[in-house]
Amino acid sequence: MFEDVLLAKEKVGSFVRRRLEEFENLGRFGETYFNFKPFLEAEYKADLFSELCFCLLTANSSASLGIKAQMQIGTEGFKSLSLEELTEILSSLGHRFARQRAERIVKARESFHRTLELLKNGSSPQELRDLLSDACSKYKVEGFGLKEASHFLRNIGYKDVAIIDRHIFRFLKEKKLIPDYKTITRKIYLQSEKVLKEVAQGLGMSLAELDLYVFYLKTGKVLK
């Protein structure tokens, strides 16, 4: 049933392992060097805040566009560029929500000290995700739902949360592992994550690893 995933592992396993190592380095050391070749002509240094901004940028957009923005803006740019400067760069790259995402980056910059405080408190990834995405939490990042918070945590080395995006949702429906839901509520998200975790365990993979293989199956790329 999952021969396609195993074939993907044979084909691009080395790239997936490299990406997971980059994620682990980001979480452990606070920065990493991403290399997306040969799937995308992009390589650059990223830190924790620029990665949070990347996850804000990819919501209802694409990983490729987020990577291009992250590479062009740079770690210092996310911390220092004005709202207008960020908007101009995102507009030039063709982001549909340039102004909105620039505003969210500026707001996230103002509260990032709380995000760092949260990451240091030893909570489980599921607890961290809830606190980052819950509107009632003082750690809420504007623009983060369960998917975006999961994306950020996976990209800084947490392996046990699922990014239930359109690629994963389609994968689960094609495998007839979930009903043909039209929208993703919190309940459906968590149910889908539970199903995906069972798949990952059966394949001897983490959720983080399986996500990268499914993304490759759907796009032909190992990105993030």
N, C-alpha and C positions, 0 to 999 in steps of 0.2 A: 504493500500500500504506500510505502514511503521510499520506494526505490529511487524516485527523483531526487530526494534529499540526499540519499547515500551516494548517488552519482555526482551530485553537486559537491559533496565533501571530497570525493576523489579528485575532482577537477580543480576546485578553488580552495581546498583546505588550507594551503599554506598562506593564502591571503586572509582568510578568516582568522587564522591563528595570529597573524601579524596585527590585525585590527584589534582583537581581544587584548593583546599585549599592550597596544597603544592606549586602550581604555584603562587597563590596570595601572599603567604608568601615570596617567592623568589623575586617577584617584589617589594613588600613593604619593606622588611627588608634587602634585598641583599643576603639572604641565606635561605635555607630551609633544611628539613630532609625528604628525599624520602624513602618510604617503598613500595616495589613492591610485597611483599608477599600477596597472595599465588601464584601469577603468575610467579614470578621469585625470586630466593633466593638472594635478594639484598636489602640492605638498607644502606644509607649513607648520609652525609651532602654534599650539593652542594651550590656554590655561582654563581653569575652572569657570571663570566668568564668561569667557568667549564661548565655551561649550554650552553654557546655559542660554546664551544669546542665539547660538545655532539652533537649539531646540525650539526657541520662540519663533525663529524665522521659518522653520520647515513646516509648521502647522498649516494645513491647507495650502501647502506649496510643495516643494520637492527637496530631497536631500542634496541634489546637484546644485540647486540655486543657493541653498544654505551654505554649502561648502565654498562656493565662489564668493559669497558675501563674507564669510569668515576669513577667507584667505586675503581678500582685498582690504577689509577693515583692520584686521590684525588685532592682537591682544590689547595693545595700547589704545587703538582707535575705539574699541567698545567701551573703554573706561573714560575716554576724554573727549571724543567728538561730540559736538552739539547736536541737538535734535534736528536742526536743519541740515547739517552735514550728513548725518546718518540717513535722513530721508532722501537726500540727493543721491547718495551712493546706491541705496536700495532701489530707487526709481530707475537709475541708470542700468541696473542689472535686470530690470523688468519684473521686480516683485510687485504683485497685485495690491498688497497692503502695506506699501512702503511707509507711509506716515504712521499708521497704527503700530507697526512693528518697531519703528524708531521710538515711538512714545513708550512702548513696553520695555524696550532696552534701557531707556533712561530711568524708568521707574524701578526696574530690577537693579540697576546700578546703585540707586539710592538705598536699597534695602538689602544689598548683597551681604553685608556684615551679619545679618540675621540668618541668611542661608548658610553661611559658613559655620555659624554657631550651631545650627541644626545638624549639619553634617558631622559635627564633632561629638554629638551627644550619645552615640552608640545605639540609636534606634534601629529596628529592623528596616529593610528596604520598603516593606509594605507600609510601615508607620511613617517613614520619611515621605513616601509618595502621597499619602493622605494629607500630611501637614503642608506639603508644597502645593497641593491642588485644592484644598478645602477653603472655601470663601470665608469661613469663620476662623481660620487659623491665622495667627500673626506672622506665620512663615509663608503664607500664600504668595506665589509668584503670579502676577497678573498675566493671563494667557496660558497658564498651565492647567490642564485637566489631567485625568489619569494617564492618558497617552503621552502627553508632553513631559509630565513628571517622570514617568517610567523611562522615557527616551533619555532624559538627562541622567538619571541614575544608572542606566545601562552604560551610557557613554563615559561614566566616571568609574566603571569597574564593578558595579553590582550586577550579578548574573541571574538573579532569581526573580526578576520582574519581566512581564511581557509588554511589548509595544503593540497593542491591538490597533493597527492602522489598516488601511484598505487592502494592503498586500496580505497581511496575516488573516484578515477577515475573509478574503476571497479564498485563500488557501484552505482554511477550516471548512468553508462551505463546499468547496470543490471535493474535499475528502469526505463530505457528508458527516462531519463531526459535530456540526451545530446546525440548527434550523436556518432558513433563509431570512434572517432578521434584516429589516430595512434600516434600522437605526441602532446605535450602540449606547444603551443606558449603562449606568454604573453596574447594575445587576448583570447585564449581558456581558459587560467587559470582564467582570470577575469570573463569570462562568466560562467564558472563552479562554481566559488565562489558565484556569484549572485544567481544561481540556488540553491546551497547548503544553502545559507542564507534564501531563501524562505522556504526550507524544515525545517530548524531549527526553524524559526519563527512559522511555522504551528504546530510544535511539542512542542512549548513553551520552546525551548532550545537555548542556545548560540551556535555559531559555535564551540567554544572550547569543549563544552560538547558533541555535536553531533559527533565531530571527534573521541572522545574517545570511544563512543558506536560503531561507524562504525569499528574502529580498533579492538574492541573486537569481533565483528561479523566475521571479516575476519581472525583473528588470535587466538581467544579464550583467549586473554590476555588484561588486562588494564595496559598499560605501559605509554609511553609519546611520 
